[in-house]
Amino acid sequence: MFENLNWWEIGVLLLLALLIFGDRLPNVINDGLRMVRNLRSMARNATGDLSRELGTDIQLEDLHPKAFIRKHLLSEDDEQAIRKPLQSMYDNLRSDVTGVHDELKDVAKAADLRTPSVATSTTTP
């Protein structure tokens, strides 16, 4: 959550929170922690209810539609059958893009003005 902040920025935020909330800061922190605990328990209860209703063991990560379909509705053979035509199209597209990329590199190298060209360096006055 705070991976983009360094210690100075976190300290400034804490000081700012102390200035804004003053003596009420411990109560505000307790209320925030209580809210997070309540949200976690609600999510845990919802996944438990879904597991009972569907008759399978569901984790919170399984609630993503793609993961749910992959885990509970499709077998591995079905998934491979769906991926097979798309994989060949992906491979063809990737090879075409790689060819175009290589050609563009060659054109850029030939048009690069920073490097002396072969024709000007071999001519003598």
N, C-alpha and C positions, 0 to 999 in steps of 0.2 A: 504494500500500500504506500509506503514512504520511500520506495527505492529511488525516486527521482529527487529526493531532498537530502541535503547534507545536514550535519549536526548543527551548524549555525542557523540554518533555516528552520529546523525543528525547534531550536531554542527561541527564536524570534516568535514563532507561532504560539509556543507555550506562554511566553511573556505577554503577547497580545491577548491570549485567552484570559490570562490573569487580570490584565487591565480591564477587559470588557466585563467579565463576570465577577471579579473581585472575590468577596467572601463566599459567594455562591458556587464557585468553581468545583469544590468537591461534590456538591449536590448535583451539578450538571453532569459531571463525569459518571456518578452513580446512576443517574437517569439514563444516560447514553448506554452504559453497560447493561442495564436492565432491559433496555429496548433490544439490544443485540441478542441477549439471551432469549428473550421472548420470540424474536424472529427465527432463531435457530430451532427452538422447540416447535414452533408452528411448521417449519419446513420438515422437521423430523416426523411430526404427526401426519403431515400430508403425504409423505412418502410411505409411511406405514399404512395409512388408509388405502392408498393406491395399490400397495402390495397385497393387501387383503382382498380388495375388490377384483384385481386381475388374477390373483392366484400365483403370482411369480414374485421373486425377490427383486425389488427395484431399488437402485441407489439413486442419489440425487443427480449424478452425472448421466444417468440413463433417461432423464426427462427431456433431454435434447431430442427433437424429432428424428434426426438422422441416426443417432445412436440407438434410440428406441426401436426403430424399424430394423436396423441391422441386427440387433441382439434378439429381438422377440418375434419378428415376422419372417425374416429371410434366413434361409440356410446358407451355408458357405457355397454350395453349388449354385444356388439362385443368384447370389451376389457375383460370383465369377461369370455367370451367363450374362448378367447385366453389364459387367465391366468389359467383357471381351470385345464387342464391336467398338466401344468407345476407346479402348486401349489402342486398337489399330489406327483409328483416326488420330489419336494423340501422337502416336509414333510418327505417322506420316507428316503431320503438321510440324512436329519438332524437327524432323529432318529438313523440311522445306525452310523453316525459319533459320536453322543453322546454316544452310547453304546461302541464304540471302545475307546473313550476318557476315559470313566469310567473304562474300563478294564485296560487301560494303567496306570491310576492313581493307581489302586490296585496293579499292578505288580511293579510299582515304589515304592510304600509304602512298599511292602514286601521285595524288594531288597535294601532298604535304609540302608546303613551301619552306619549312624550317630545315629540312634535310637537303643537302645539295643533290641535284639530280645527276644521274650517270652521264647524260649527254653533255652537260656543261663542264664536268670535271675532266672528261677525256679529250676535249678539244684543246689544241695548243695554238697560241698566236703566231 
